Amino acid sequence: MRYVHTMVRVSDLDESLDFWVNKFGLVETRRKEVPAGKFTLIFLAAPADETTSRETAAPELELTYNWDSDEKLETGRSWGHLAYRVDNIYETCQRLADAGVVINRPPRDGYMAFVKSPDNVSIELIQEGDALPAAEPWASMENIGDW
């Protein structure tokens, strides 16, 4: 058995791709348009996982966009978050903040932060390796909202 992907529904495909690809930094690996079912599937990978084969690839994120849906997307109480390791948590959070992404839980400890996607999916950012030394402005930032 091998874990393959996590699927999240998105309400605005352009806004979601702007977040996940342009701001967050994932890479689109493939796309499937299904006119008969009126939906689009887009598979995304972390850049370090982009070139692996489908047989050995790390799990991907699948965005599912239903073309004619006006359904309000909500997260269930059993849903937690997605998690990604990053090379430098401070640089990653600064890049996201500069792109207009709210840092819901700043990396005060130099190790962990949380942000949310446009569809309210909570995303944990984890520093690769050991925690970085505490640094401002992150060390004294308060939480914003929930995650």
C-alpha positions as CSV (number, residue, x, y, z in Angstrom):
1,M,0.0,0.0,0.0
2,R,1.2,3.5,-0.8
3,Y,-0.4,6.9,0.1
4,V,-1.1,8.8,-3.2
5,H,-2.8,12.2,-2.7
6,T,-5.1,14.4,-0.7
7,M,-8.0,16.0,-2.5
8,V,-9.5,19.4,-1.5
9,R,-12.4,21.0,-3.3
10,V,-11.9,24.6,-4.5
11,S,-14.5,27.2,-5.2
12,D,-12.5,29.5,-7.5
13,L,-10.0,27.7,-9.7
14,D,-8.0,30.9,-10.7
15,E,-7.8,32.1,-7.1
16,S,-6.8,28.7,-5.8
17,L,-4.1,28.2,-8.4
18,D,-2.8,31.7,-7.7
19,F,-2.5,30.7,-4.0
20,W,-1.2,27.2,-4.4
21,V,1.2,27.8,-7.3
22,N,2.2,31.5,-7.4
23,K,2.2,32.2,-3.7
24,F,2.7,28.9,-1.9
25,G,5.1,27.5,-4.5
26,L,3.7,24.1,-5.6
27,V,4.0,22.9,-9.1
28,E,1.2,21.7,-11.4
29,T,2.1,18.1,-12.5
30,R,-1.0,17.3,-14.5
31,R,-4.6,18.4,-15.2
32,K,-7.7,16.5,-16.2
33,E,-10.8,18.3,-17.6
34,V,-13.9,16.2,-17.5
35,P,-16.7,17.9,-19.5
36,A,-19.2,15.1,-19.0
37,G,-18.9,15.5,-15.2
38,K,-18.3,19.2,-15.4
39,F,-15.2,19.2,-13.2
40,T,-11.5,19.8,-13.4
41,L,-8.8,17.9,-11.4
42,I,-5.4,19.6,-10.9
43,F,-2.6,17.7,-9.3
44,L,0.2,19.7,-7.5
45,A,3.5,18.7,-6.0
46,A,6.2,20.3,-3.9
47,P,9.1,21.4,-6.1
48,A,11.4,18.8,-4.6
49,D,8.9,16.1,-5.6
50,E,8.1,17.3,-9.1
51,T,10.5,15.1,-11.0
52,T,9.8,11.8,-9.3
53,S,8.0,9.2,-11.3
54,R,4.3,8.5,-10.6
55,E,5.3,5.1,-9.1
56,T,7.7,6.6,-6.5
57,A,6.3,10.1,-6.2
58,A,5.5,11.7,-2.8
59,P,1.8,12.2,-2.2
60,E,0.3,15.1,-4.2
61,L,-2.4,17.6,-3.5
62,E,-5.4,17.2,-5.8
63,L,-7.6,20.3,-6.4
64,T,-11.1,19.5,-7.5
65,Y,-13.1,22.2,-9.1
66,N,-16.8,21.6,-9.9
67,W,-17.7,23.9,-12.7
68,D,-21.3,24.8,-11.9
69,S,-21.3,24.5,-8.2
70,D,-22.2,27.3,-5.9
71,E,-21.8,25.1,-2.8
72,K,-20.2,26.8,0.2
73,L,-17.1,24.8,1.1
74,E,-16.6,24.2,4.8
75,T,-14.0,22.1,6.7
76,G,-15.4,19.4,8.9
77,R,-14.4,19.0,12.5
78,S,-12.5,15.8,11.7
79,W,-10.3,17.7,9.2
80,G,-7.0,19.0,10.5
81,H,-4.4,20.4,8.1
82,L,-1.9,19.8,5.4
83,A,1.8,20.0,6.3
84,Y,4.9,21.0,4.2
85,R,8.5,21.2,5.2
86,V,10.3,24.3,4.1
87,D,14.0,25.2,3.8
88,N,13.7,28.5,5.7
89,I,10.5,29.1,7.6
90,Y,11.2,32.9,8.0
91,E,11.8,33.4,4.3
92,T,8.8,31.3,3.4
93,C,6.5,33.2,5.7
94,Q,7.9,36.6,4.5
95,R,7.3,35.6,0.9
96,L,3.8,34.5,1.7
97,A,3.1,37.7,3.7
98,D,4.5,39.8,0.9
99,A,2.0,38.1,-1.5
100,G,-0.9,39.0,0.8
101,V,-1.2,35.7,2.6
102,V,-2.2,36.0,6.3
103,I,0.2,34.2,8.6
104,N,-2.3,32.9,11.1
105,R,0.2,31.4,13.5
106,P,3.6,33.1,13.1
107,P,6.8,31.0,13.4
108,R,7.7,32.4,16.9
109,D,9.6,29.3,17.7
110,G,11.6,29.2,14.4
111,Y,10.0,25.9,13.6
112,M,6.3,26.0,12.8
113,A,3.7,28.4,11.3
114,F,0.2,28.1,9.9
115,V,-1.5,29.8,6.9
116,K,-4.8,29.1,5.2
117,S,-5.8,28.7,1.5
118,P,-8.5,30.8,-0.1
119,D,-10.9,27.9,0.6
120,N,-10.0,27.9,4.3
121,V,-7.7,24.8,4.2
122,S,-5.2,25.0,7.1
123,I,-1.6,24.5,6.1
124,E,1.3,23.9,8.5
125,L,4.8,25.0,7.6
126,I,7.6,23.1,9.3
127,Q,11.2,24.1,9.3
128,E,13.4,21.5,7.7
129,G,15.9,20.2,10.3
130,D,16.3,22.0,13.6
131,A,14.4,25.1,14.6
132,L,15.9,28.4,13.5
133,P,16.9,30.9,16.3
134,A,14.0,33.1,17.3
135,A,13.9,36.3,15.2
136,E,11.9,39.4,15.0
137,P,9.3,40.3,13.8
138,W,8.1,36.7,14.1
139,A,9.1,36.1,17.8
140,S,6.7,38.7,19.1
141,M,3.8,38.4,16.5
142,E,0.4,37.4,17.8
143,N,-1.8,34.8,16.2
144,I,-4.4,36.0,13.7
145,G,-7.7,34.1,13.5
146,D,-7.6,30.4,13.8
147,W,-5.8,27.6,11.9
